[in-house]
Amino acid sequence: MTKTNERPGFHAIDSQGRSRALKAEAIELRWPDGRTLTLGLPFADEGDVELQAETADGVPVISLKPAACNLLMLQVEALPGGSELDAEPTLTLSVQNAVPADEEGKRLRPRKKQIRQWARAALLRDARVTLRWVGEAEGRHLNETYRGKDTATNVLTFVYDESDGALTGDLVICLPVVVREAEAQGKSLSAHLAHLVVHGMLHLQGMDHENDADADAMEAMEREILASLGYPDPYAQ
């Protein structure tokens, strides 16, 4: 442990590994756009080691400091001042209908405004999503081609690109399957469709249910999102 009458020292290390002592109480890196990264050390046996990052307009501030003997505390604060980090994720939604007329005697599909509300409620990042309504034949073909299962399923998801920071993917819902499931489970069609849109959006964004822990986390999020939309717990018995 550092003695009280000793001061910690900063050293500058160059690309060759050579060290040069600096007379300083803190080191600050400055970028031309106003961002800074500051490291400050205590000059006593006890005290905070602080690493603080800050933008020119004051957002965000991140502090890393000891909170106890062997514990580090990371604190993130939002200070006054606008930032692009404050912006909500952006959803670009396209809707396609490929359900054969004989599989949808009357319109059962919700309006795009309703679909957008469901999808936005589950949005965690910028995304460009195409929702495609399909019939039994296309649903079975896609499920067999990509999952090796010769039957139509309720919802399939396909992620194509994330290279520019925004997610691009397809959400495919087999309408005849969903109608049968809603009737069999005693649910309203609207509630079941809302659940599948939310479920599919979470899949597109990386959530899954391959093990119990992941399934519990995903189901908990679905329950919370659907409750915020006014729908009951989709997993209630």
Biotite code that builds the C-alpha atoms (Angstrom):
import biotite.structure as struc

atoms = struc.array([
    struc.Atom([0.000, 0.000, 0.000], chain_id="A", res_id=1, res_name="MET", atom_name="CA", element="C"),
    struc.Atom([1.217, 3.517, -0.742], chain_id="A", res_id=2, res_name="THR", atom_name="CA", element="C"),
    struc.Atom([2.544, 5.350, 2.317], chain_id="A", res_id=3, res_name="LYS", atom_name="CA", element="C"),
    struc.Atom([0.840, 8.600, 3.306], chain_id="A", res_id=4, res_name="THR", atom_name="CA", element="C"),
    struc.Atom([3.912, 10.724, 2.608], chain_id="A", res_id=5, res_name="ASN", atom_name="CA", element="C"),
    struc.Atom([4.377, 9.243, -0.844], chain_id="A", res_id=6, res_name="GLU", atom_name="CA", element="C"),
    struc.Atom([2.593, 10.460, -3.938], chain_id="A", res_id=7, res_name="ARG", atom_name="CA", element="C"),
    struc.Atom([1.568, 8.217, -6.833], chain_id="A", res_id=8, res_name="PRO", atom_name="CA", element="C"),
    struc.Atom([3.268, 9.072, -10.069], chain_id="A", res_id=9, res_name="GLY", atom_name="CA", element="C"),
    struc.Atom([2.085, 9.319, -13.657], chain_id="A", res_id=10, res_name="PHE", atom_name="CA", element="C"),
    struc.Atom([4.318, 8.030, -16.428], chain_id="A", res_id=11, res_name="HIS", atom_name="CA", element="C"),
    struc.Atom([4.017, 8.565, -20.172], chain_id="A", res_id=12, res_name="ALA", atom_name="CA", element="C"),
    struc.Atom([4.780, 5.414, -22.186], chain_id="A", res_id=13, res_name="ILE", atom_name="CA", element="C"),
    struc.Atom([5.739, 5.798, -25.843], chain_id="A", res_id=14, res_name="ASP", atom_name="CA", element="C"),
    struc.Atom([5.343, 3.254, -28.664], chain_id="A", res_id=15, res_name="SER", atom_name="CA", element="C"),
    struc.Atom([8.783, 1.778, -27.852], chain_id="A", res_id=16, res_name="GLN", atom_name="CA", element="C"),
    struc.Atom([7.821, 1.130, -24.230], chain_id="A", res_id=17, res_name="GLY", atom_name="CA", element="C"),
    struc.Atom([10.018, 3.928, -22.866], chain_id="A", res_id=18, res_name="ARG", atom_name="CA", element="C"),
    struc.Atom([8.735, 5.612, -19.727], chain_id="A", res_id=19, res_name="SER", atom_name="CA", element="C"),
    struc.Atom([8.931, 9.267, -18.674], chain_id="A", res_id=20, res_name="ARG", atom_name="CA", element="C"),
    struc.Atom([7.705, 10.505, -15.301], chain_id="A", res_id=21, res_name="ALA", atom_name="CA", element="C"),
    struc.Atom([5.186, 13.350, -15.352], chain_id="A", res_id=22, res_name="LEU", atom_name="CA", element="C"),
    struc.Atom([4.574, 15.922, -12.648], chain_id="A", res_id=23, res_name="LYS", atom_name="CA", element="C"),
    struc.Atom([0.792, 15.895, -12.579], chain_id="A", res_id=24, res_name="ALA", atom_name="CA", element="C"),
    struc.Atom([-2.202, 15.217, -10.367], chain_id="A", res_id=25, res_name="GLU", atom_name="CA", element="C"),
    struc.Atom([-4.336, 13.956, -13.255], chain_id="A", res_id=26, res_name="ALA", atom_name="CA", element="C"),
    struc.Atom([-3.925, 13.007, -16.892], chain_id="A", res_id=27, res_name="ILE", atom_name="CA", element="C"),
    struc.Atom([-6.421, 14.256, -19.451], chain_id="A", res_id=28, res_name="GLU", atom_name="CA", element="C"),
    struc.Atom([-6.760, 13.158, -23.071], chain_id="A", res_id=29, res_name="LEU", atom_name="CA", element="C"),
    struc.Atom([-8.433, 15.742, -25.288], chain_id="A", res_id=30, res_name="ARG", atom_name="CA", element="C"),
    struc.Atom([-10.026, 15.206, -28.696], chain_id="A", res_id=31, res_name="TRP", atom_name="CA", element="C"),
    struc.Atom([-10.587, 18.006, -31.217], chain_id="A", res_id=32, res_name="PRO", atom_name="CA", element="C"),
    struc.Atom([-14.380, 17.598, -30.953], chain_id="A", res_id=33, res_name="ASP", atom_name="CA", element="C"),
    struc.Atom([-14.336, 18.384, -27.229], chain_id="A", res_id=34, res_name="GLY", atom_name="CA", element="C"),
    struc.Atom([-14.379, 14.894, -25.750], chain_id="A", res_id=35, res_name="ARG", atom_name="CA", element="C"),
    struc.Atom([-12.084, 14.244, -22.809], chain_id="A", res_id=36, res_name="THR", atom_name="CA", element="C"),
    struc.Atom([-10.933, 11.246, -20.814], chain_id="A", res_id=37, res_name="LEU", atom_name="CA", element="C"),
    struc.Atom([-9.466, 12.071, -17.401], chain_id="A", res_id=38, res_name="THR", atom_name="CA", element="C"),
    struc.Atom([-7.634, 9.816, -14.934], chain_id="A", res_id=39, res_name="LEU", atom_name="CA", element="C"),
    struc.Atom([-7.159, 11.076, -11.394], chain_id="A", res_id=40, res_name="GLY", atom_name="CA", element="C"),
    struc.Atom([-5.351, 9.283, -8.543], chain_id="A", res_id=41, res_name="LEU", atom_name="CA", element="C"),
    struc.Atom([-5.603, 9.849, -4.784], chain_id="A", res_id=42, res_name="PRO", atom_name="CA", element="C"),
    struc.Atom([-2.535, 11.191, -2.968], chain_id="A", res_id=43, res_name="PHE", atom_name="CA", element="C"),
    struc.Atom([-3.264, 9.393, 0.307], chain_id="A", res_id=44, res_name="ALA", atom_name="CA", element="C"),
    struc.Atom([-3.648, 5.849, 1.643], chain_id="A", res_id=45, res_name="ASP", atom_name="CA", element="C"),
    struc.Atom([-7.357, 6.013, 0.882], chain_id="A", res_id=46, res_name="GLU", atom_name="CA", element="C"),
    struc.Atom([-9.186, 7.851, -1.841], chain_id="A", res_id=47, res_name="GLY", atom_name="CA", element="C"),
    struc.Atom([-10.940, 7.527, -5.161], chain_id="A", res_id=48, res_name="ASP", atom_name="CA", element="C"),
    struc.Atom([-9.317, 6.509, -8.397], chain_id="A", res_id=49, res_name="VAL", atom_name="CA", element="C"),
    struc.Atom([-11.506, 8.270, -10.937], chain_id="A", res_id=50, res_name="GLU", atom_name="CA", element="C"),
    struc.Atom([-11.781, 7.662, -14.653], chain_id="A", res_id=51, res_name="LEU", atom_name="CA", element="C"),
    struc.Atom([-14.122, 10.203, -16.182], chain_id="A", res_id=52, res_name="GLN", atom_name="CA", element="C"),
    struc.Atom([-15.261, 10.506, -19.782], chain_id="A", res_id=53, res_name="ALA", atom_name="CA", element="C"),
    struc.Atom([-17.146, 13.584, -20.883], chain_id="A", res_id=54, res_name="GLU", atom_name="CA", element="C"),
    struc.Atom([-18.400, 15.147, -24.095], chain_id="A", res_id=55, res_name="THR", atom_name="CA", element="C"),
    struc.Atom([-18.316, 18.839, -24.916], chain_id="A", res_id=56, res_name="ALA", atom_name="CA", element="C"),
    struc.Atom([-21.983, 19.359, -23.976], chain_id="A", res_id=57, res_name="ASP", atom_name="CA", element="C"),
    struc.Atom([-21.678, 17.439, -20.735], chain_id="A", res_id=58, res_name="GLY", atom_name="CA", element="C"),
    struc.Atom([-23.244, 14.115, -21.727], chain_id="A", res_id=59, res_name="VAL", atom_name="CA", element="C"),
    struc.Atom([-22.390, 11.438, -20.679], chain_id="A", res_id=60, res_name="PRO", atom_name="CA", element="C"),
    struc.Atom([-20.188, 11.291, -17.596], chain_id="A", res_id=61, res_name="VAL", atom_name="CA", element="C"),
    struc.Atom([-18.751, 7.938, -16.506], chain_id="A", res_id=62, res_name="ILE", atom_name="CA", element="C"),
    struc.Atom([-16.905, 7.572, -13.192], chain_id="A", res_id=63, res_name="SER", atom_name="CA", element="C"),
    struc.Atom([-15.036, 4.472, -12.039], chain_id="A", res_id=64, res_name="LEU", atom_name="CA", element="C"),
    struc.Atom([-14.063, 4.446, -8.370], chain_id="A", res_id=65, res_name="LYS", atom_name="CA", element="C"),
    struc.Atom([-13.437, 2.079, -5.436], chain_id="A", res_id=66, res_name="PRO", atom_name="CA", element="C"),
    struc.Atom([-16.574, 1.716, -3.338], chain_id="A", res_id=67, res_name="ALA", atom_name="CA", element="C"),
    struc.Atom([-15.054, -0.633, -0.737], chain_id="A", res_id=68, res_name="ALA", atom_name="CA", element="C"),
    struc.Atom([-11.952, -2.696, -0.086], chain_id="A", res_id=69, res_name="CYS", atom_name="CA", element="C"),
    struc.Atom([-12.184, -4.932, -3.167], chain_id="A", res_id=70, res_name="ASN", atom_name="CA", element="C"),
    struc.Atom([-15.089, -3.331, -4.998], chain_id="A", res_id=71, res_name="LEU", atom_name="CA", element="C"),
    struc.Atom([-15.128, -0.969, -7.958], chain_id="A", res_id=72, res_name="LEU", atom_name="CA", element="C"),
    struc.Atom([-18.177, 1.182, -8.654], chain_id="A", res_id=73, res_name="MET", atom_name="CA", element="C"),
    struc.Atom([-19.091, 2.290, -12.174], chain_id="A", res_id=74, res_name="LEU", atom_name="CA", element="C"),
    struc.Atom([-21.394, 5.296, -12.159], chain_id="A", res_id=75, res_name="GLN", atom_name="CA", element="C"),
    struc.Atom([-23.071, 6.708, -15.258], chain_id="A", res_id=76, res_name="VAL", atom_name="CA", element="C"),
    struc.Atom([-24.819, 10.061, -15.023], chain_id="A", res_id=77, res_name="GLU", atom_name="CA", element="C"),
    struc.Atom([-26.871, 11.952, -17.582], chain_id="A", res_id=78, res_name="ALA", atom_name="CA", element="C"),
    struc.Atom([-26.089, 15.645, -17.219], chain_id="A", res_id=79, res_name="LEU", atom_name="CA", element="C"),
    struc.Atom([-28.150, 18.478, -18.753], chain_id="A", res_id=80, res_name="PRO", atom_name="CA", element="C"),
    struc.Atom([-27.552, 18.932, -22.439], chain_id="A", res_id=81, res_name="GLY", atom_name="CA", element="C"),
    struc.Atom([-28.798, 17.114, -25.516], chain_id="A", res_id=82, res_name="GLY", atom_name="CA", element="C"),
    struc.Atom([-27.047, 14.175, -27.040], chain_id="A", res_id=83, res_name="SER", atom_name="CA", element="C"),
    struc.Atom([-27.708, 11.781, -29.870], chain_id="A", res_id=84, res_name="GLU", atom_name="CA", element="C"),
    struc.Atom([-27.605, 9.094, -27.173], chain_id="A", res_id=85, res_name="LEU", atom_name="CA", element="C"),
    struc.Atom([-30.941, 10.485, -25.948], chain_id="A", res_id=86, res_name="ASP", atom_name="CA", element="C"),
    struc.Atom([-32.667, 9.665, -29.243], chain_id="A", res_id=87, res_name="ALA", atom_name="CA", element="C"),
    struc.Atom([-35.096, 6.744, -29.311], chain_id="A", res_id=88, res_name="GLU", atom_name="CA", element="C"),
    struc.Atom([-34.370, 3.858, -31.691], chain_id="A", res_id=89, res_name="PRO", atom_name="CA", element="C"),
    struc.Atom([-35.777, 4.302, -35.187], chain_id="A", res_id=90, res_name="THR", atom_name="CA", element="C"),
    struc.Atom([-38.089, 1.732, -36.766], chain_id="A", res_id=91, res_name="LEU", atom_name="CA", element="C"),
    struc.Atom([-38.596, 1.500, -40.522], chain_id="A", res_id=92, res_name="THR", atom_name="CA", element="C"),
    struc.Atom([-41.447, -0.937, -41.109], chain_id="A", res_id=93, res_name="LEU", atom_name="CA", element="C"),
    struc.Atom([-42.712, -2.473, -44.348], chain_id="A", res_id=94, res_name="SER", atom_name="CA", element="C"),
    struc.Atom([-45.690, -4.834, -44.509], chain_id="A", res_id=95, res_name="VAL", atom_name="CA", element="C"),
    struc.Atom([-46.318, -7.414, -47.245], chain_id="A", res_id=96, res_name="GLN", atom_name="CA", element="C"),
    struc.Atom([-49.357, -9.649, -47.683], chain_id="A", res_id=97, res_name="ASN", atom_name="CA", element="C"),
    struc.Atom([-48.897, -13.022, -49.401], chain_id="A", res_id=98, res_name="ALA", atom_name="CA", element="C"),
    struc.Atom([-51.846, -14.845, -47.810], chain_id="A", res_id=99, res_name="VAL", atom_name="CA", element="C"),
    struc.Atom([-53.979, -16.543, -50.500], chain_id="A", res_id=100, res_name="PRO", atom_name="CA", element="C"),
    struc.Atom([-57.525, -15.182, -50.689], chain_id="A", res_id=101, res_name="ALA", atom_name="CA", element="C"),
    struc.Atom([-59.034, -18.585, -49.855], chain_id="A", res_id=102, res_name="ASP", atom_name="CA", element="C"),
    struc.Atom([-57.097, -18.643, -46.541], chain_id="A", res_id=103, res_name="GLU", atom_name="CA", element="C"),
    struc.Atom([-58.446, -15.288, -45.413], chain_id="A", res_id=104, res_name="GLU", atom_name="CA", element="C"),
    struc.Atom([-62.159, -15.128, -46.164], chain_id="A", res_id=105, res_name="GLY", atom_name="CA", element="C"),
    struc.Atom([-62.391, -11.751, -44.450], chain_id="A", res_id=106, res_name="LYS", atom_name="CA", element="C"),
    struc.Atom([-59.651, -9.379, -43.426], chain_id="A", res_id=107, res_name="ARG", atom_name="CA", element="C"),
    struc.Atom([-57.991, -10.721, -40.272], chain_id="A", res_id=108, res_name="LEU", atom_name="CA", element="C"),
    struc.Atom([-54.693, -8.865, -40.542], chain_id="A", res_id=109, res_name="ARG", atom_name="CA", element="C"),
    struc.Atom([-54.264, -5.813, -38.277], chain_id="A", res_id=110, res_name="PRO", atom_name="CA", element="C"),
    struc.Atom([-53.607, -2.412, -39.792], chain_id="A", res_id=111, res_name="ARG", atom_name="CA", element="C"),
    struc.Atom([-50.023, -1.239, -40.233], chain_id="A", res_id=112, res_name="LYS", atom_name="CA", element="C"),
    struc.Atom([-50.523, 1.389, -37.509], chain_id="A", res_id=113, res_name="LYS", atom_name="CA", element="C"),
    struc.Atom([-51.332, -1.371, -35.015], chain_id="A", res_id=114, res_name="GLN", atom_name="CA", element="C"),
    struc.Atom([-48.384, -3.516, -36.126], chain_id="A", res_id=115, res_name="ILE", atom_name="CA", element="C"),
    struc.Atom([-46.046, -0.543, -35.775], chain_id="A", res_id=116, res_name="ARG", atom_name="CA", element="C"),
    struc.Atom([-47.245, 0.042, -32.204], chain_id="A", res_id=117, res_name="GLN", atom_name="CA", element="C"),
    struc.Atom([-46.520, -3.574, -31.282], chain_id="A", res_id=118, res_name="TRP", atom_name="CA", element="C"),
    struc.Atom([-43.128, -3.601, -32.987], chain_id="A", res_id=119, res_name="ALA", atom_name="CA", element="C"),
    struc.Atom([-42.031, -0.267, -31.493], chain_id="A", res_id=120, res_name="ARG", atom_name="CA", element="C"),
    struc.Atom([-42.886, -1.497, -28.005], chain_id="A", res_id=121, res_name="ALA", atom_name="CA", element="C"),
    struc.Atom([-40.242, -4.222, -28.438], chain_id="A", res_id=122, res_name="ALA", atom_name="CA", element="C"),
    struc.Atom([-37.677, -2.029, -30.218], chain_id="A", res_id=123, res_name="LEU", atom_name="CA", element="C"),
    struc.Atom([-34.237, -1.939, -28.590], chain_id="A", res_id=124, res_name="LEU", atom_name="CA", element="C"),
    struc.Atom([-32.182, -0.529, -31.476], chain_id="A", res_id=125, res_name="ARG", atom_name="CA", element="C"),
    struc.Atom([-32.506, 1.037, -34.931], chain_id="A", res_id=126, res_name="ASP", atom_name="CA", element="C"),
    struc.Atom([-34.152, -1.475, -37.225], chain_id="A", res_id=127, res_name="ALA", atom_name="CA", element="C"),
    struc.Atom([-35.508, -1.876, -40.747], chain_id="A", res_id=128, res_name="ARG", atom_name="CA", element="C"),
    struc.Atom([-38.072, -4.652, -40.595], chain_id="A", res_id=129, res_name="VAL", atom_name="CA", element="C"),
    struc.Atom([-40.307, -6.220, -43.232], chain_id="A", res_id=130, res_name="THR", atom_name="CA", element="C"),
    struc.Atom([-43.292, -8.090, -41.821], chain_id="A", res_id=131, res_name="LEU", atom_name="CA", element="C"),
    struc.Atom([-44.667, -10.601, -44.324], chain_id="A", res_id=132, res_name="ARG", atom_name="CA", element="C"),
    struc.Atom([-48.016, -12.323, -43.861], chain_id="A", res_id=133, res_name="TRP", atom_name="CA", element="C"),
    struc.Atom([-47.968, -15.758, -45.501], chain_id="A", res_id=134, res_name="VAL", atom_name="CA", element="C"),
    struc.Atom([-50.272, -18.723, -46.013], chain_id="A", res_id=135, res_name="GLY", atom_name="CA", element="C"),
    struc.Atom([-49.771, -22.392, -45.208], chain_id="A", res_id=136, res_name="GLU", atom_name="CA", element="C"),
    struc.Atom([-47.767, -23.330, -48.321], chain_id="A", res_id=137, res_name="ALA", atom_name="CA", element="C"),
    struc.Atom([-45.193, -20.535, -48.037], chain_id="A", res_id=138, res_name="GLU", atom_name="CA", element="C"),
    struc.Atom([-44.987, -20.952, -44.280], chain_id="A", res_id=139, res_name="GLY", atom_name="CA", element="C"),
    struc.Atom([-44.255, -24.671, -44.653], chain_id="A", res_id=140, res_name="ARG", atom_name="CA", element="C"),
    struc.Atom([-41.722, -24.059, -47.431], chain_id="A", res_id=141, res_name="HIS", atom_name="CA", element="C"),
    struc.Atom([-39.773, -21.485, -45.390], chain_id="A", res_id=142, res_name="LEU", atom_name="CA", element="C"),
    struc.Atom([-39.835, -23.612, -42.246], chain_id="A", res_id=143, res_name="ASN", atom_name="CA", element="C"),
    struc.Atom([-38.614, -26.691, -44.115], chain_id="A", res_id=144, res_name="GLU", atom_name="CA", element="C"),
    struc.Atom([-35.947, -24.790, -46.061], chain_id="A", res_id=145, res_name="THR", atom_name="CA", element="C"),
    struc.Atom([-34.428, -22.938, -43.121], chain_id="A", res_id=146, res_name="TYR", atom_name="CA", element="C"),
    struc.Atom([-35.291, -25.115, -40.124], chain_id="A", res_id=147, res_name="ARG", atom_name="CA", element="C"),
    struc.Atom([-35.721, -28.573, -41.641], chain_id="A", res_id=148, res_name="GLY", atom_name="CA", element="C"),
    struc.Atom([-39.321, -28.920, -40.386], chain_id="A", res_id=149, res_name="LYS", atom_name="CA", element="C"),
    struc.Atom([-42.012, -29.926, -42.869], chain_id="A", res_id=150, res_name="ASP", atom_name="CA", element="C"),
    struc.Atom([-44.830, -27.932, -41.300], chain_id="A", res_id=151, res_name="THR", atom_name="CA", element="C"),
    struc.Atom([-45.900, -24.311, -41.139], chain_id="A", res_id=152, res_name="ALA", atom_name="CA", element="C"),
    struc.Atom([-45.082, -22.492, -37.894], chain_id="A", res_id=153, res_name="THR", atom_name="CA", element="C"),
    struc.Atom([-46.479, -19.284, -36.455], chain_id="A", res_id=154, res_name="ASN", atom_name="CA", element="C"),
    struc.Atom([-43.484, -16.932, -36.749], chain_id="A", res_id=155, res_name="VAL", atom_name="CA", element="C"),
    struc.Atom([-40.065, -16.999, -38.409], chain_id="A", res_id=156, res_name="LEU", atom_name="CA", element="C"),
    struc.Atom([-37.330, -14.371, -38.276], chain_id="A", res_id=157, res_name="THR", atom_name="CA", element="C"),
    struc.Atom([-34.442, -13.657, -40.626], chain_id="A", res_id=158, res_name="PHE", atom_name="CA", element="C"),
    struc.Atom([-31.616, -11.185, -39.960], chain_id="A", res_id=159, res_name="VAL", atom_name="CA", element="C"),
    struc.Atom([-29.798, -9.965, -43.076], chain_id="A", res_id=160, res_name="TYR", atom_name="CA", element="C"),
    struc.Atom([-27.510, -7.083, -42.174], chain_id="A", res_id=161, res_name="ASP", atom_name="CA", element="C"),
    struc.Atom([-26.208, -5.143, -39.172], chain_id="A", res_id=162, res_name="GLU", atom_name="CA", element="C"),
    struc.Atom([-23.153, -3.568, -40.796], chain_id="A", res_id=163, res_name="SER", atom_name="CA", element="C"),
    struc.Atom([-24.241, 0.081, -40.462], chain_id="A", res_id=164, res_name="ASP", atom_name="CA", element="C"),
    struc.Atom([-25.432, -0.230, -36.873], chain_id="A", res_id=165, res_name="GLY", atom_name="CA", element="C"),
    struc.Atom([-29.070, -0.723, -37.843], chain_id="A", res_id=166, res_name="ALA", atom_name="CA", element="C"),
    struc.Atom([-30.698, -4.137, -37.935], chain_id="A", res_id=167, res_name="LEU", atom_name="CA", element="C"),
    struc.Atom([-32.240, -5.286, -41.223], chain_id="A", res_id=168, res_name="THR", atom_name="CA", element="C"),
    struc.Atom([-34.472, -8.336, -41.119], chain_id="A", res_id=169, res_name="GLY", atom_name="CA", element="C"),
    struc.Atom([-37.742, -10.070, -41.971], chain_id="A", res_id=170, res_name="ASP", atom_name="CA", element="C"),
    struc.Atom([-40.532, -11.131, -39.666], chain_id="A", res_id=171, res_name="LEU", atom_name="CA", element="C"),
    struc.Atom([-42.716, -13.812, -41.300], chain_id="A", res_id=172, res_name="VAL", atom_name="CA", element="C"),
    struc.Atom([-46.074, -14.699, -39.742], chain_id="A", res_id=173, res_name="ILE", atom_name="CA", element="C"),
    struc.Atom([-48.236, -17.531, -41.040], chain_id="A", res_id=174, res_name="CYS", atom_name="CA", element="C"),
    struc.Atom([-51.750, -16.174, -40.570], chain_id="A", res_id=175, res_name="LEU", atom_name="CA", element="C"),
    struc.Atom([-53.763, -19.454, -40.808], chain_id="A", res_id=176, res_name="PRO", atom_name="CA", element="C"),
    struc.Atom([-51.552, -21.040, -38.128], chain_id="A", res_id=177, res_name="VAL", atom_name="CA", element="C"),
    struc.Atom([-51.956, -18.037, -35.828], chain_id="A", res_id=178, res_name="VAL", atom_name="CA", element="C"),
    struc.Atom([-55.758, -18.042, -36.259], chain_id="A", res_id=179, res_name="VAL", atom_name="CA", element="C"),
    struc.Atom([-55.935, -21.735, -35.302], chain_id="A", res_id=180, res_name="ARG", atom_name="CA", element="C"),
    struc.Atom([-53.647, -21.226, -32.301], chain_id="A", res_id=181, res_name="GLU", atom_name="CA", element="C"),
    struc.Atom([-55.663, -18.296, -30.979], chain_id="A", res_id=182, res_name="ALA", atom_name="CA", element="C"),
    struc.Atom([-58.897, -20.325, -31.184], chain_id="A", res_id=183, res_name="GLU", atom_name="CA", element="C"),
    struc.Atom([-57.325, -23.402, -29.581], chain_id="A", res_id=184, res_name="ALA", atom_name="CA", element="C"),
    struc.Atom([-55.796, -21.379, -26.745], chain_id="A", res_id=185, res_name="GLN", atom_name="CA", element="C"),
    struc.Atom([-58.893, -19.287, -26.104], chain_id="A", res_id=186, res_name="GLY", atom_name="CA", element="C"),
    struc.Atom([-57.101, -16.028, -26.903], chain_id="A", res_id=187, res_name="LYS", atom_name="CA", element="C"),
    struc.Atom([-58.239, -13.067, -28.942], chain_id="A", res_id=188, res_name="SER", atom_name="CA", element="C"),
    struc.Atom([-56.569, -12.943, -32.346], chain_id="A", res_id=189, res_name="LEU", atom_name="CA", element="C"),
    struc.Atom([-55.308, -9.420, -31.620], chain_id="A", res_id=190, res_name="SER", atom_name="CA", element="C"),
    struc.Atom([-53.604, -10.509, -28.377], chain_id="A", res_id=191, res_name="ALA", atom_name="CA", element="C"),
    struc.Atom([-51.960, -13.513, -30.027], chain_id="A", res_id=192, res_name="HIS", atom_name="CA", element="C"),
    struc.Atom([-50.752, -11.465, -32.998], chain_id="A", res_id=193, res_name="LEU", atom_name="CA", element="C"),
    struc.Atom([-49.372, -8.782, -30.690], chain_id="A", res_id=194, res_name="ALA", atom_name="CA", element="C"),
    struc.Atom([-47.470, -11.479, -28.787], chain_id="A", res_id=195, res_name="HIS", atom_name="CA", element="C"),
    struc.Atom([-45.990, -12.968, -31.954], chain_id="A", res_id=196, res_name="LEU", atom_name="CA", element="C"),
    struc.Atom([-44.892, -9.568, -33.285], chain_id="A", res_id=197, res_name="VAL", atom_name="CA", element="C"),
    struc.Atom([-43.212, -8.766, -29.963], chain_id="A", res_id=198, res_name="VAL", atom_name="CA", element="C"),
    struc.Atom([-41.713, -12.275, -29.784], chain_id="A", res_id=199, res_name="HIS", atom_name="CA", element="C"),
    struc.Atom([-40.400, -11.998, -33.333], chain_id="A", res_id=200, res_name="GLY", atom_name="CA", element="C"),
    struc.Atom([-38.947, -8.518, -32.781], chain_id="A", res_id=201, res_name="MET", atom_name="CA", element="C"),
    struc.Atom([-37.006, -9.764, -29.757], chain_id="A", res_id=202, res_name="LEU", atom_name="CA", element="C"),
    struc.Atom([-35.710, -12.704, -31.804], chain_id="A", res_id=203, res_name="HIS", atom_name="CA", element="C"),
    struc.Atom([-34.540, -10.319, -34.532], chain_id="A", res_id=204, res_name="LEU", atom_name="CA", element="C"),
    struc.Atom([-32.638, -8.334, -31.916], chain_id="A", res_id=205, res_name="GLN", atom_name="CA", element="C"),
    struc.Atom([-30.754, -11.340, -30.577], chain_id="A", res_id=206, res_name="GLY", atom_name="CA", element="C"),
    struc.Atom([-32.928, -12.787, -27.811], chain_id="A", res_id=207, res_name="MET", atom_name="CA", element="C"),
    struc.Atom([-33.634, -16.516, -27.787], chain_id="A", res_id=208, res_name="ASP", atom_name="CA", element="C"),
    struc.Atom([-35.044, -19.343, -25.665], chain_id="A", res_id=209, res_name="HIS", atom_name="CA", element="C"),
    struc.Atom([-32.617, -22.193, -26.307], chain_id="A", res_id=210, res_name="GLU", atom_name="CA", element="C"),
    struc.Atom([-32.035, -22.746, -22.579], chain_id="A", res_id=211, res_name="ASN", atom_name="CA", element="C"),
    struc.Atom([-34.084, -22.144, -19.432], chain_id="A", res_id=212, res_name="ASP", atom_name="CA", element="C"),
    struc.Atom([-32.283, -18.956, -18.399], chain_id="A", res_id=213, res_name="ALA", atom_name="CA", element="C"),
    struc.Atom([-32.654, -17.345, -21.819], chain_id="A", res_id=214, res_name="ASP", atom_name="CA", element="C"),
    struc.Atom([-36.276, -18.462, -22.063], chain_id="A", res_id=215, res_name="ALA", atom_name="CA", element="C"),
    struc.Atom([-37.107, -16.987, -18.648], chain_id="A", res_id=216, res_name="ASP", atom_name="CA", element="C"),
    struc.Atom([-35.482, -13.656, -19.569], chain_id="A", res_id=217, res_name="ALA", atom_name="CA", element="C"),
    struc.Atom([-37.242, -13.482, -22.928], chain_id="A", res_id=218, res_name="MET", atom_name="CA", element="C"),
    struc.Atom([-40.636, -14.431, -21.516], chain_id="A", res_id=219, res_name="GLU", atom_name="CA", element="C"),
    struc.Atom([-40.313, -11.872, -18.728], chain_id="A", res_id=220, res_name="ALA", atom_name="CA", element="C"),
    struc.Atom([-39.612, -9.136, -21.268], chain_id="A", res_id=221, res_name="MET", atom_name="CA", element="C"),
    struc.Atom([-42.536, -10.248, -23.431], chain_id="A", res_id=222, res_name="GLU", atom_name="CA", element="C"),
    struc.Atom([-44.879, -10.131, -20.434], chain_id="A", res_id=223, res_name="ARG", atom_name="CA", element="C"),
    struc.Atom([-43.718, -6.628, -19.532], chain_id="A", res_id=224, res_name="GLU", atom_name="CA", element="C"),
    struc.Atom([-44.046, -5.303, -23.092], chain_id="A", res_id=225, res_name="ILE", atom_name="CA", element="C"),
    struc.Atom([-47.475, -6.839, -23.643], chain_id="A", res_id=226, res_name="LEU", atom_name="CA", element="C"),
    struc.Atom([-48.720, -5.534, -20.301], chain_id="A", res_id=227, res_name="ALA", atom_name="CA", element="C"),
    struc.Atom([-47.660, -2.038, -21.373], chain_id="A", res_id=228, res_name="SER", atom_name="CA", element="C"),
    struc.Atom([-49.801, -2.538, -24.495], chain_id="A", res_id=229, res_name="LEU", atom_name="CA", element="C"),
    struc.Atom([-52.792, -3.655, -22.432], chain_id="A", res_id=230, res_name="GLY", atom_name="CA", element="C"),
    struc.Atom([-52.608, -7.381, -23.229], chain_id="A", res_id=231, res_name="TYR", atom_name="CA", element="C"),
    struc.Atom([-52.695, -10.267, -20.701], chain_id="A", res_id=232, res_name="PRO", atom_name="CA", element="C"),
    struc.Atom([-49.806, -12.589, -19.862], chain_id="A", res_id=233, res_name="ASP", atom_name="CA", element="C"),
    struc.Atom([-49.397, -14.772, -22.983], chain_id="A", res_id=234, res_name="PRO", atom_name="CA", element="C"),
    struc.Atom([-47.900, -17.596, -20.917], chain_id="A", res_id=235, res_name="TYR", atom_name="CA", element="C"),
    struc.Atom([-50.622, -17.763, -18.269], chain_id="A", res_id=236, res_name="ALA", atom_name="CA", element="C"),
    struc.Atom([-52.192, -21.201, -18.031], chain_id="A", res_id=237, res_name="GLN", atom_name="CA", element="C"),
])
